[in-house]
Amino acid sequence: LPETYDTIGYLIISTPSMFENAFLPFICRQECTGVKDPLDQCVAHYFQQIKQKFPDYNIESIHDYELHPNHRPKVLVQTVAHVSGAAYFYQRSDVSEDPWDTKKKMCGVCIHPQYGGWFALRGVLIFKNIECPSLIQEKPIDVIATREKRIELLEKFNYCWQDWTYRDLTETVEKYSEDQKQYFATLPKDRKELILSLKSKIKLQSEEIRGS
């Protein structure tokens, strides 16, 4: 990024309650048509709302999925999570004398001190005209402290991430709801029908509340 080292930026994470508090209301208000993922549309909507709240600032938003023309990511959100102190980014290099073949690629994963693996990194907001040289860098909290647990975490994430178990290796204050787990477990191409079902479910619940 071309900004100076002390330019203010914010990492945006979504906690488990985002699904019910932000995403479901969003899809009930919007048609969510087109090729763009509805969740990406939702995040973009709220990024834009933040910009509108601060009209006097030059804010650049970068989503987690954005790529340069050479297909390299515009921002490494897991690295940002680590250096900002938001969540610890566990990598192969965090395991002493790791047990895996040198040719085996092991992807890293972030674990949050409160939400464990039950959260997501959505992007960054850079306030390009604000500098704060006195801002103190916070270190991330290491919640997977032992070698054995780090091996377990990386193996669960790399070999069986679909079963959700890597997210539960620490105590958490909140987890994804069953609806949210179903949404993320559904292939993007098959989510349209699920979204219609969720909207019908919400409408029915609203009618029951009004009728009670």
N, C-alpha and C positions, 0 to 999 in steps of 0.2 A: 504494500500500500504506500502511496506517495506521502502520506501525512507524517508529521513529526512524531517522535516516540511518546510524547506526553499528550497527544490528542485523545480526547475522551471517547470511549466506545463502550457499548453495552452488549453483552451476550444475552440473547433471548432464549429461555428454555420454556418448555411446556410441561406443567405438572399433570398428574393424573386427572385432576378436576377440570382441566382444559376441555376435555371431550364433552362433558355435560354442560359446562358453563359458557363455553364459547363456540365449539364446533357444531353441536346440535342446534342451538338457536340460529347459527349462521345458515345451515342447510335448510332450515325451515323458512328463512326469509329469502333465500336465493334459489334459482333453478339449478345452479351448478352444472350447466351444460358445457359442452366443448371438450377438448382433449386434456385440459389441465386438471390435475388431481384436486378434488374438492377441498381436501385439507390444506393443500398449498394455496388455494384460492382464499381460504379462511385466514391463514397466516398473513398473506399479502394484504388482506383487508385490514387487519389490525395493525400491521406495520404502517399502512397509510394513515390510519387514524392517529397513531402516535406522531407522525410527521405533522399532521394538521393541528395537533395540540401545541406544537412548538414552531409556529410560523417564522419566528425570527432567527431560527437556527438552520444551518446548512447540514441536513441529515442525509447520509447515504445508507441505504439498507442493502444488505447482501444476504440472500437466503442460503440455507445450507446446501441446496441442490444446484446452485448456479455455477456454471463452468466458463472458463476462458475459451477462445476459439480453438486452442490446442487441446481442449478437453481436460485441462487441469482445473481443479476446484478453485473458485475465487477466494474461498476462505476455508481453513481447516478447523472446523468447529470443535472437534475434540481437543485439538491443541489449545484453542482459545479457552475452552472450559478449564483446562489444566492451569494455564498461565494466569488466568483471572482468579483462580481459587474457587471456582464454582463447583467443579467436580474433578476427581482424580482420574487421569487418563492412564489406565493400566496397559502396559505393553510388554512384549517379550523381554525387553531389556530390564524390566522390573523383577524378573525371576532369575535368581542366581543359579548357575549351572542348570539351565533349562533342559527338560527331558526330550525335546523334540528334535527331529532330524533337521540338520542345518538347511536343507532344501525346502523344508516345510514352512509355508507362510502362515504366520499366526497374527490375525488382525487384533488390534487393541480395542478396548472398550472403556467408556467412562462410567463411574459409579458415583452417585450423589450421596452426600452424608445423611440426608433425610429421606430421599426417595429411592435409594438403591439404584436399580436399573429401570425403575418405573418412571421414566421421564424421557424427554427428547430435546435435542439441540436444534433450534429452528433458524438461527442466523444471527447476524449482528447489526446494530445500528451505530453508525459512526457520526458523532457530532463534530464535523470537520472544522468548525470555527471556535471550538472550545479546547483550551489546553490547560492541563493541571499537573505541572511538574512536581508538586508536593504529594501527589497521590501515592500511597503506599501499596506495593504489590502484595496481595495475600497469597499464601501458599494453600494448595488444596488439602483437604483433610484425607489422610490415608486410612480408609475404613477396611481395607483388605490387607492387613499388615503382615501375614505370614506367607512364607514361600508356598506352602501346601494350598492355602486358600487362593493364592494368585494363580497357581496352576489350574485349580478347579475352575476358577472364573474364566480364564482364557479358553480352556477346553470346552466348557459349557457354551460359551459364546461362539466359538468357531465350529463346533461339531453339532450342537443341538440347540441353536438359538431359538428355534421355533417353539420349543416347549416351555419357554418363559423362565426356566429355572435359574439362569444366570442372574436374573433380576432380583432374586430372593436370597442372595448370599449374605445380606445384612438386614438388620432391623429397619423397617420402613414405617413412615407415618401414614402412607396412603399408597394404594395400588390402582391399576387400571380396573374399571368395571368390566363385567362380562360383555356388555355391548361394545366397549372399546377394544377389548381383546379380539372379539369376533371381527370387528372392522379391520384391524391390522393383520389378522390372519387370513383375510380374504384377498385374493389377487386383485390388483387395481382394475383389471378389465371386468371383474365380476362385482364390483362394489356398487354399481348403479342400482341394482335390484335391492341390495341391502340398505342403501340410503332411502329408497322409497319405503321400505319396511320400517325403518327407524322413524321416518316422518309420520307414517300412519300411526305408529305406536305413541308418539308424542301427542299427536292430535287427539287420539282416544283418551289419553291420560288427562289432557286439558279439559275435554268434555266431561269426564268423570268428576274432575275437581269443581267445575262450574255447576254441575248437577247435584253435588253433595251439599 
